[in-house]
């Protein structure tokens, strides 16, 4: 790991608890007394579900010691397989970088966790280095010009899509903003029991790939009928031409596969990163 990551990790581990924690907990308890309040995490105890959830989540993010101690407990909750590992914030005249680095933990497979976490770090390190190079190049191009120079803004965060049983599906979502913004998403679909990163074929089965392709075709045709500018036509070379071996996808909260395409891959940039929910049973 390069020095910036080490420094950021040390800073993260040494950060003190915020003084407003007590106030936030009291507010959560007061809000949790309402019978209509919905909460995500369920805990048994004397305090309300809402207060426990708010307090627990806050402590997980502000106290690495608390997070580590909780992670060592035998059973607490599925979401503990991912906690925030490192927060990186850097701003100077050339670049603005904000990264929240996810970390897979408590899966029962330490070697697999190490491989995934290392790949996440290397990928984000590579992407932030690319943003830095672009910033330096744009700064050189701006020299001598009257227009103000705006630094390159690189933002990275993660989103958990599915975390039940032995399946964990999450994405790293990045945005690089220069003259315009460019989004990229990297998906991780993990079988925590076998220590395997799953492909689309392994999730829906080889015999279901044709059905998946037909469903995507049908959805594109429907969206084209509603808005002819939303996708490239099938006759165009850059349009949708079938699923790839390394097709991007994730598993949503309803246990469905969602196929994802990059910007400009099958549609104009105005359509962003198109997604298609497949109505197919999962093997996992």
C-alpha positions as CSV (number, residue, x, y, z in Angstrom):
1,X,0.0,0.0,0.0
2,X,1.3,3.4,-0.8
3,X,2.1,6.1,1.8
4,X,-1.1,8.1,1.3
5,X,-3.2,5.1,2.2
6,X,-1.0,4.4,5.3
7,X,-1.3,7.9,6.5
8,X,-5.0,8.0,5.9
9,X,-5.5,4.8,7.8
10,X,-3.5,6.0,10.8
11,X,-5.5,9.2,10.9
12,X,-8.8,7.3,10.7
13,X,-7.8,4.9,13.5
14,X,-6.7,7.8,15.8
15,X,-9.7,10.1,15.3
16,X,-11.4,10.9,18.6
17,X,-15.1,10.5,19.4
18,X,-17.0,13.7,18.5
19,X,-18.3,15.7,21.5
20,X,-21.8,15.8,19.9
21,X,-22.2,12.0,20.3
22,X,-24.1,12.3,23.6
23,X,-26.5,14.8,22.0
24,X,-27.1,12.6,18.9
25,X,-27.8,9.6,21.1
26,X,-30.4,11.5,23.2
27,X,-32.0,12.8,20.0
28,X,-32.2,9.3,18.7
29,X,-33.8,8.0,21.9
30,X,-36.4,10.8,21.8
31,X,-37.2,10.1,18.1
32,X,-37.3,6.4,18.8
33,X,-40.2,6.8,21.2
34,X,-42.6,7.4,18.3
35,X,-44.4,4.1,17.4
36,X,-44.5,5.0,13.7
37,X,-40.7,5.3,13.3
38,X,-39.2,2.7,11.1
39,X,-35.6,1.5,11.6
40,X,-33.2,-0.7,9.7
41,X,-31.4,-2.6,12.4
42,X,-33.3,-4.6,15.1
43,X,-31.7,-5.1,18.6
44,X,-33.2,-6.5,21.8
45,X,-32.8,-4.3,24.8
46,X,-34.4,-1.7,27.0
47,X,-34.0,1.3,24.7
48,X,-36.1,1.7,21.6
49,X,-35.2,0.0,18.3
50,X,-34.7,3.4,16.6
51,X,-32.4,4.7,19.3
52,X,-30.3,1.5,19.3
53,X,-29.9,1.6,15.5
54,X,-29.0,5.3,15.4
55,X,-26.5,5.0,18.2
56,X,-24.9,1.8,16.9
57,X,-24.5,3.0,13.3
58,X,-23.0,6.3,14.6
59,X,-20.5,4.5,16.8
60,X,-19.6,2.1,14.0
61,X,-18.5,5.1,11.8
62,X,-16.9,7.3,14.4
63,X,-15.1,4.7,16.6
64,X,-12.8,2.1,15.0
65,X,-12.3,0.5,18.4
66,X,-16.0,0.0,18.9
67,X,-16.3,-1.3,15.4
68,X,-13.5,-3.8,15.9
69,X,-14.9,-5.0,19.2
70,X,-18.4,-5.5,17.8
71,X,-17.0,-7.3,14.7
72,X,-15.5,-9.9,17.1
73,X,-18.9,-10.8,18.6
74,X,-20.3,-14.2,17.3
75,X,-23.6,-12.9,15.8
76,X,-24.7,-9.3,15.5
77,X,-25.9,-8.6,12.0
78,X,-25.3,-9.3,8.4
79,X,-24.2,-5.7,7.7
80,X,-21.0,-6.2,9.8
81,X,-19.4,-7.9,6.8
82,X,-18.7,-4.4,5.5
83,X,-17.5,-1.5,7.6
84,X,-15.8,1.7,6.6
85,X,-12.1,1.1,6.6
86,X,-10.4,4.3,5.4
87,X,-11.6,7.8,4.7
88,X,-9.3,9.9,2.5
89,X,-9.8,13.6,1.9
90,X,-7.3,15.7,0.0
91,X,-7.6,19.2,-1.5
92,X,-5.1,21.3,-3.2
93,X,-4.8,23.6,-6.2
94,X,-4.8,20.7,-8.6
95,X,-7.2,18.2,-7.2
96,X,-10.0,17.5,-4.8
97,X,-10.2,13.8,-3.7
98,X,-12.8,12.3,-1.4
99,X,-12.7,8.5,-1.0
100,X,-14.6,6.2,1.4
101,X,-12.9,2.9,1.2
102,X,-15.0,-0.2,2.0
103,X,-13.5,-3.1,3.9
104,X,-14.9,-6.7,3.9
105,X,-14.7,-8.2,7.4
106,X,-16.2,-10.9,9.6
107,X,-16.9,-13.3,6.7
108,X,-15.1,-16.2,8.3
109,X,-12.6,-16.4,5.4
110,X,-9.7,-14.1,6.3
111,X,-7.6,-15.0,3.2
112,X,-10.5,-14.1,0.9
113,X,-11.1,-10.9,2.8
114,X,-7.5,-9.9,2.4
115,X,-7.6,-10.6,-1.4
116,X,-10.8,-8.5,-1.9
117,X,-9.7,-5.6,0.3
118,X,-6.3,-5.5,-1.4
119,X,-8.0,-5.3,-4.8
120,X,-10.3,-2.6,-3.6
121,X,-7.3,-0.5,-2.4
122,X,-5.3,-1.1,-5.5
123,X,-8.2,-0.1,-7.8
124,X,-9.0,3.1,-5.9
125,X,-5.3,3.9,-5.7
126,X,-5.1,3.5,-9.5
127,X,-8.2,5.6,-10.1
128,X,-7.1,8.4,-7.8
129,X,-3.6,8.4,-9.5
130,X,-5.3,8.7,-12.9
131,X,-7.3,11.7,-11.6
132,X,-4.1,13.2,-10.3
133,X,-2.4,12.9,-13.7
134,X,-5.4,14.4,-15.4
135,X,-5.3,17.3,-13.0
136,X,-1.7,18.0,-13.7
137,X,-2.2,17.8,-17.4
138,X,-5.2,20.2,-17.3
139,X,-3.3,22.6,-15.1
140,X,-0.5,22.7,-17.7
141,X,-3.0,23.3,-20.5
142,X,-4.6,26.1,-18.5
143,X,-1.3,28.0,-18.1
144,X,-1.4,31.4,-19.9
145,X,-5.2,31.3,-20.4
146,X,-7.5,33.9,-19.0
147,X,-10.2,31.4,-17.9
148,X,-10.0,30.3,-14.2
149,X,-8.7,26.8,-13.6
150,X,-10.9,24.4,-11.7
151,X,-9.3,21.5,-10.0
152,X,-10.2,17.9,-10.8
153,X,-12.7,16.5,-8.4
154,X,-12.5,12.7,-7.7
155,X,-15.2,11.2,-5.5
156,X,-15.4,7.5,-4.5
157,X,-17.9,5.8,-2.2
158,X,-19.5,2.4,-1.9
159,X,-23.0,1.0,-1.8
160,X,-24.2,-2.3,-0.4
161,X,-26.8,-3.9,-2.7
162,X,-27.4,-7.3,-1.0
163,X,-26.1,-8.8,2.2
164,X,-28.0,-12.0,3.2
165,X,-26.9,-15.5,3.8
166,X,-23.6,-16.3,2.1
167,X,-24.1,-13.6,-0.6
168,X,-22.6,-10.1,-0.5
169,X,-23.1,-7.7,-3.4
170,X,-21.7,-4.2,-3.3
171,X,-20.3,-1.6,-5.7
172,X,-17.5,1.1,-5.7
173,X,-19.0,4.2,-7.3
174,X,-16.7,6.9,-8.6
175,X,-17.1,10.3,-10.2
176,X,-14.4,12.2,-11.8
177,X,-15.3,15.8,-12.6
178,X,-13.2,18.0,-14.9
179,X,-15.0,20.0,-17.7
180,X,-17.8,17.4,-17.2
181,X,-18.4,14.5,-14.9
182,X,-17.6,10.9,-15.7
183,X,-19.0,8.0,-13.6
184,X,-17.6,4.6,-13.1
185,X,-18.9,1.7,-11.1
186,X,-17.1,-1.5,-10.0
187,X,-19.1,-4.4,-8.7
188,X,-18.2,-7.2,-6.3
189,X,-20.5,-10.2,-6.0
190,X,-19.1,-12.5,-3.4
191,X,-19.9,-16.0,-2.1
192,X,-18.6,-15.8,1.4
193,X,-19.0,-19.5,2.0
194,X,-16.8,-20.6,-0.9
195,X,-14.5,-17.5,-1.0
196,X,-15.5,-17.0,-4.6
197,X,-16.2,-13.8,-6.7
198,X,-19.2,-14.7,-8.8
199,X,-19.8,-14.1,-12.5
200,X,-23.2,-13.6,-14.1
201,X,-23.2,-17.1,-15.5
202,X,-22.5,-18.6,-12.0
203,X,-25.4,-16.6,-10.5
204,X,-28.1,-17.3,-13.1
205,X,-26.7,-20.4,-14.9
206,X,-25.4,-20.9,-18.4
207,X,-28.8,-22.0,-19.7
208,X,-30.4,-18.7,-18.6
209,X,-28.1,-16.4,-20.5
210,X,-30.2,-16.4,-23.6
211,X,-33.3,-15.5,-21.6
212,X,-31.4,-12.7,-19.9
213,X,-30.3,-11.4,-23.3
214,X,-33.9,-11.4,-24.5
215,X,-35.2,-9.6,-21.5
216,X,-32.6,-6.8,-21.9
217,X,-33.5,-6.5,-25.6
218,X,-37.2,-6.2,-24.7
219,X,-36.5,-3.5,-22.1
220,X,-34.3,-1.5,-24.5
221,X,-37.0,-1.7,-27.2
222,X,-39.6,-0.5,-24.7
223,X,-37.4,2.5,-23.6
224,X,-36.6,3.3,-27.2
225,X,-40.3,3.4,-28.0
226,X,-40.8,5.8,-25.1
227,X,-37.7,7.9,-25.9
228,X,-35.8,7.3,-29.2
229,X,-32.8,9.2,-27.9
230,X,-32.4,7.1,-24.7
231,X,-30.3,4.3,-26.4
232,X,-28.2,3.6,-29.4
233,X,-30.2,1.7,-32.0
234,X,-29.5,-2.0,-32.4
235,X,-28.3,-1.4,-35.9
236,X,-25.5,0.9,-34.7
237,X,-22.1,-0.5,-34.0
238,X,-22.0,1.0,-30.5
239,X,-25.5,-0.4,-29.5
240,X,-26.3,-3.4,-27.3
241,X,-24.9,-6.5,-28.9
242,X,-25.3,-9.1,-26.1
243,X,-23.9,-9.9,-22.7
244,X,-20.2,-10.1,-22.1
245,X,-18.2,-12.7,-20.3
246,X,-17.2,-10.1,-17.6
247,X,-20.6,-8.4,-17.6
248,X,-21.2,-5.9,-14.8
249,X,-24.1,-6.7,-12.5
250,X,-25.2,-6.7,-8.9
251,X,-27.8,-8.4,-6.8
252,X,-30.5,-6.1,-5.5
253,X,-32.4,-6.2,-2.2
254,X,-35.2,-8.3,-3.8
255,X,-32.6,-11.0,-4.7
256,X,-32.7,-10.1,-8.4
257,X,-29.8,-9.7,-10.8
258,X,-29.4,-6.2,-12.1
259,X,-27.2,-5.9,-15.3
260,X,-25.3,-2.6,-15.6
261,X,-23.6,-1.0,-18.6
262,X,-21.0,1.8,-18.6
263,X,-21.7,5.3,-19.8
264,X,-21.7,5.5,-23.6
265,X,-21.4,1.7,-23.9
266,X,-24.9,1.1,-25.3
267,X,-26.5,4.6,-24.8
268,X,-25.7,8.3,-25.0
269,X,-24.1,9.9,-22.0
270,X,-27.4,11.5,-21.1
271,X,-28.7,8.0,-20.2
272,X,-26.0,7.5,-17.6
273,X,-25.2,3.9,-16.7
274,X,-28.3,1.9,-17.9
275,X,-29.5,-0.9,-15.6
276,X,-31.8,-3.8,-16.4
277,X,-33.5,-5.9,-13.7
278,X,-33.7,-9.6,-14.8
279,X,-36.8,-11.7,-13.9
280,X,-34.8,-14.9,-13.4
281,X,-34.2,-17.2,-10.4
282,X,-30.8,-17.1,-8.9
283,X,-28.7,-20.2,-8.3
284,X,-27.1,-18.8,-5.2
